[in-house]
Amino acid sequence: MGETVGLIGLGLMGAGFAKRLLATGRKVVGYDLDAARRGEAAALGVEIAASPAEVARRSSRILVTVTTTKAVSDVVIGPDGILSAAPIADGIVVDFSTTEISVTRKLGEALAEKGIAFIDAPVSGGPGAAEAGTLAIMAGGTVQAVEAVRPLIESFGLFTHMGEIGAGQATKLVNQALCLTNYCIVAEGLRLAEAYGVDASKIPAALAPGLGNSAVLQAMMPRMIAEDFAPRGYARQVLKDLELLMEAGREHHLAMPMVAQATMLYRMLVAQGHSELDAAAVLKVIPEVEHAAH
């Protein structure tokens, strides 16, 4: 068994990370608030810890993949959080979550005061990409910290150092602006194809060589056609990221009309009780918008 890696957050993405770590010969010590998630991870071979602090005491490389800014903050500086385990010799915390940049920087400062390095490293790609090692990972942190964890993090995919703490989250916002608006465009494109009687199942292959192609088109249109909304990621998470984008636009006085439209659609979807469905479920609200427009 190779190095021991701490993993906090054992949900959809955390399970993908855990599988990859175990497949590459590493020992995983993990924690999640949810007992069911802990049980599923234990069945994979993850050693379950009693708290984030225990994870930090058992590994100097601590990976975090949780769903909200508050959850990251609780994991790092909350009771029984990582910080309470300090000092951690050669400790480095890598946060894969998508969170508010201001909080990311504050957490980095709090850890640095205890001699622990922090890297914000949000990812693009779902649980399957984490397990396969094909994620895009955008990192903010010092050169020394990033290079120290590079062999570990590159097992999950392309690991690009974007700048100081916060730069990873900023890059992820760019990614989300491109990606999440595209979800909505694919849904519109499907409705347009259906209106003209086109066999929409042929569209991904037909457009693959052209400029209209995208990874989102290839992944999302087949799911939408099949109305397969089993979660690879949750609609509520998409809305959370869109709200972060809206806040970034307000903070920097940026016009973000496409993001605003996507936010409206996902607010509708979540308000209708579909927060736990896949992001592809945005297709459900497009007919309502069409009806309102006419």
N, C-alpha and C positions, 0 to 999 in steps of 0.2 A: 504494500500500500504506500502511495506517495504522500505528498504534503497534506496537512490537515487544513481545510478551508471552512470558515464559518459562513453560514447562509441564513439570513433572517428574512422571512417571507417565503412561505412554501405553497403558495397558490398556483394559478395557471403558469405564470412565468417562473416562479420559484421551482416548480417541479421540473420545468425544462432545464433550468440551470443545474439542478441536482442530478438529473440523469446524465447531463454532459460531464459534470465533474466526476461522477462515479465511473462513467465509461472511459475517462482519460486517466483512471488509476488513482484518483485522489480520495481521501477520506473526507466525509462531509459531516459537520456538526451543525444542526439546524434548529430553528425555533419559529413558531407561528402562534398567534393568539388562538387560532381555531383548532380545536382538538381533532376534528375530522382531517384537517390538512396535515396535522402532525402524524396522525395514523397512516395516512397515505404515503407520506415521506418516509416513515419508518419502514414501511413495506418495501420501499425501493432500496433501503440500505443506509438511510440517513440516521445518524445518532442524534437523538432528540435531547436538546438542552432545556432547562427550566426557565430560561430568560435570555434576553439579548446580552446581559452582562456575563452569563455563563458561557455563551458562545464566544464572547471576546476573551474570556480567560483561557479558553481552550484553543484559540487560533489567533495568530497575528494578522491574518488576511481575512477580513470580514466583509462579506458581500451582502448588500441590502436590496431587496426587491419587494417593495410594498406599494400601496395604491394611492396614498395621499400625502400631501406635505405634512399634515399633522402626524400621520403614522411614522414618517421618517424622523420627525422631531422627537416623538415619543421613544423610538428605538434608540436614538443617539443620546438624548439628554434627559429622558424621562426616568422615573424610578426604575431601578434595575436595568437601566439602559447601558449602552456601550461605555459611555463616559465613566460610569460608576465602577468599571473594572480597571480603570487606569491605576498605575502605569501599565502599558502594554508594550513590551519590548518590540521595536521595529514594527509597531502597529500601523496598518493602513486600512481605512474603511473605504469601500467602493460602493457608491450608491447608484444603482441602475434605475431608480424610480424617476418619474417625471414630476418635478416639483417647482415651487416658486423660487426664483433665483435669489431673492433677498434672504430667504430662510436658508437656502443652500450655503450662502456665504457666511451666515451667522453660525451655522453648524460647523463649517470648516474652521472658523476662528475658535470656537469652543474646544474642538478637538486639538487644534494646534497648541493651545495653552497647556494641554496635558501631554504634549509630545507625540500626538497621533496624527498621521497624515490623512487627508480626506480628498477623494476624487469623486466629482459628480460625473457619472458615466451613463446617461440615459441611452436607451437602445431603440432601434427600429427593427421590427420583425417580431413575430409572435413566439409562443412557446415551442413550436416545432423548429423554428430557426435557432432558438437557444439550445435545444437538444442536439440539433445537427451541426452547430458551430458556424452558422452563416449569418449572424446578426451584424448590423451596423452599429458600432458603439462609439459615441462621441464624448471625449473626455475633457474635463477641466480640472487642473491641479498643477502641482509643480512638476518640472521635468523629472526630478529625482523619484518622486512617488510613482509617476506614470511608468517610468522605465522599470522600476522595481517590480511592478505587478504585470508588466507586459506579457511575459511568458504565460502567466495564468489567464489573463483576460483574453489574449489572442486565441485561446482554445474555444472561445465563444463566437469569434468572428473577426471582422475588420475593426481594429482599435485605433482610432485617430485622435491625437492630442490636438485640441482646438485652442488651448490657452489656459489661463489661470482659472481658479475655482469659479464656477458660474458659466464658463464658456461652453461646457457640455450641454447645460440646460438651454442656453441661448440657441445652440445649433439644433437641439431637439425641437424647439419652437418652430424653426424654419422648416424642419422635416414635417412637423405636424400640419403646418399651414399648407404645404404641398400635398400631403397624403390625405388629410381628413376632408378637405374640400373635394378631392378626387373621388372619395366614396360617394358623395352626393351627385357628382357629375356622372358616374357610372350608373347610378340609379336612374337619372334623367335619360341617359342614353338608352337604357333598357326600355323605358317607357316609350321613347320615340320609335325604337325598332318595332315594338309590339304594335304601335299605332299604325305603322305602315305595312304590317303583316310580314315583316322580315323574321327569318329564323334566327333569333338572338343567340342561340347556342353556337352559331358559326362566327359570331363577331370577334371573340378573342383571337381565334386563329387567323381570321381574315385581316385583322388590323395589326397582327404581330410584327410584320416588317416595317410598318409605317410610324409616323410621328404620333399618332393617336394611341399607340400602345403604351402600357405601363404595367408595373408589377401589380398595382391595384386593380387594373382592368382584368388581368389574368386570374387573380385570386378571387375578386369580388363578384364579377358578373355570373360565373357559374353558380355561386352560392345564392345569389339573388334569383336567378332563374328557377332554381330548385326550392326556393324559399327555405334554405338551410340556414337557420339563424342560431344554431347551437354555438355557444360562445367560444371563439378563439381568443377574443378579448371582449370586454363588456362595453355596451353602449354608454353606460355611466362614466366609464373611463375616457371614452372619446369626448363626452361633454365636458368632463373635468379639464381636459387638455385644451379644448376650444375656449373655455372660460379663461384659462391662463393666457391664451393668445389674445383674447379680447382685452384683458387687463394690460398686457404688454403694449397693445395698440394705444390704449388710453394713456399709459405712462409716457410713451414716446411720441404721442400726437401723430400716430400713423393711421391713414385710411386703410381699413381692412374689409372691404365690402364682401368679398367672397367668404372670408372667415365668418363674418356676421350672418350671412345666409345659412351657412352650414350650422352655426350655433343655434339659429332659430329652429332648424329641422330636428336637431338632436334634443333640444329642449322639449319640443313637441313629443318626440318619441319616448323620452324618459317620463314626461308628465302623464303619458298614457299607460304607464306601468311596465314598460319594456326595458328597464334599465339593465336587466341581467342577460338580455339577448346580445348576439353578435352585432358589431358595427354595421354589418350588411343589412340589418333590419331597418335602416333608414328608408329603404324602399317602401315600407309600410305607410309612411306619412306623405310621400310624393302625391298620391291620388287626392289626398285632402287639400293640398296646396293647389293642385290643378282645379279642383272643384271651386275653391274659394276665388280663384282668378277668373272664373267664367260664370 
